[in-house]
């Protein structure tokens, strides 16, 4: 849609709005003219120019939003026919109304004003009496029954702020973080809405945990109010004119994925909270989860748009011809037009479904053209299993179409059979490699951690195959049989993982229970001992214990629950680990000191060498079979002893 300067239609619209707002609005003062262009040049039926006196901001949009409040003034332009405005008689095609506050209040007030004189002048006639009854019924239906029901989330927050009692103070504090985040909602990026949902979750949980808890009826209304604000914020950030443009494909796909993630986040947050509150003994939640179905509708419609968008993308990749993609996108754009991404009322949803069916029928001939190319790309007998799965995922929007499923039924059956056989082969290989201990060990992984990570990786591969088969091949006759085979493999691999961990636990418990085994640190024992045969100094802190510390850390990181006896051994070892490292360095120095001294210097360094040796050894002169009696369980003496050893070793080294 090209921008044309000095368009009389835009000039007229801004002049009318300027008169109502008592301002001087011009095109160069408005950053976003796209909604006005849409209203003038397409069949878009609505244009709203809104002034928010709270924030001192202007907003222009083609959709009616739900965030109405007493300080919001709106000028609404609407067309009598859903057509582009002609340049010659555009004024006759536009109607205008102004609105301040809630539309329902304005409707009731307007109806009363229109019929006031008729009813007052002749209220006794049956027709006017009936009219008066209808107006009263309309007001009763539209107006909320009490103040708490009609409050928006902003009104709710302000209501509790204004009250000064202790209960109101609790509620007001719970609302604080949400209040800050709601301020950013209309102007933030889509990826920042996650913060608003997080704040809403925290706020709702705090309200429920107050004393007394916030009433459940009020909680439902707050959830609905927040949910609708979030949905409006999401949909207002999606420019429908841009969705089907090829040059904005990547941005659009990212946006649609982000909307899906936000819907998942909201559903998870509300479900988690409600399930948690149902277990509350003093104040259990009763009933369903509010605002879940509304987000499910948004997610479903987003999925459909994403599916069509990715389908046109894949058409370009398959055919290597952008004309096919452009043709498909043009068809979709012509049918959907500027229809909003989210429609909540039943009639609009029905219209959405009708348009979707029309799109499916219209693009089917284009999809058919890609079938021979797709069949060639999926020559299942000429590719590896991984490539086959990648192709299934890559072209899933094609392969999920009923007509394509039917025409590729033979190839799909062959692939399903092959994937079933591949899964069984993978299971046999896993069992064999674990039995022979043929598992790749990384530089920083212990043997047991490497084994368990490898098993989990194999499980993940099989689970991916299961997901792909379930999504794309579940209509085939042999699917149930293959699904059982895949699930059996997953179960057996989980058993391999569990058995491997159990065997390690049994071995470690046996080792730490054996007092003669060096893995169990005897804290009351001596720090070091002299090797009888070679006379070398040995630190009584085994390398196996060092490895156990690494194993325990890595297994806990993987989510395994370590038996208490092993944990106690590891905790003891961890407590003295830093001392053991220093002592091992000292022992190495002691065992190699004679090699480090030049023969001609040994006599000169005799005093330092004897002083160093005296610190290590105890007993009478000439007895070199026992070491100093400092033990692990005296940290103060241990620290002092190590400092003396380090100082003596340093003096010896410097003199050397």
Secondary structure, DSSP 8 states (H G I E B T S, - for coil): ----TT-HHHHHHHHHHHHHHTS---GGG-S--HHHHHHHHSS--EEEEEEETTTTEEEEESS--S---TTEEEEEEEESSSS---SSSGGGGEEEEEEES-HHHHHHHHHHHHHHHHHHHSTTSHHHHHHHHHHHHHHHHHS-SSHHHH--HHHHHHHHHH--SHHHHHHHHHHHHHHHHHHTTTTS-GGGHHHHHHHHHHHHHHHHTSSS---HHHHHHHHHHHHHHHHHHHHHT--HHHHT-GGGHHHHHHHHHHHHHHHHHHHHHHHHHHHHHHT-SSS---S--TTHHHHHHHHHHHHHHHHHHHHHHHHHHHH--HHHHHHHHHHHHHHHTT--S---SHHHHHHHHHHHHHHHHHHHHHHHHTHHHHHHHT-GGGS-HHHHHHHHHHTHHHHTSHHHHHHTHHHHHHHHHHHHHHHHHHHHHHHHHHHTT-----TT--HHHHHHHHHHHHHHHHHHHHHHHHHHSTTSTTHHHHHHHHHHHHHHHHHHHHHHHHHHHHHHHHHHH-TTSTTS--TTSBSEEE-TTT--EEESS-HHHHHHHHHHHHHHHTT----HHHHHHHHHHHHHHHHHHHHHHHHHHHHHHHHHS-GGGTTTTHHHHHHHHHHHB-SSTT--S-B---BTT-HHHHHHHHHHHHHHHHHHHHH-
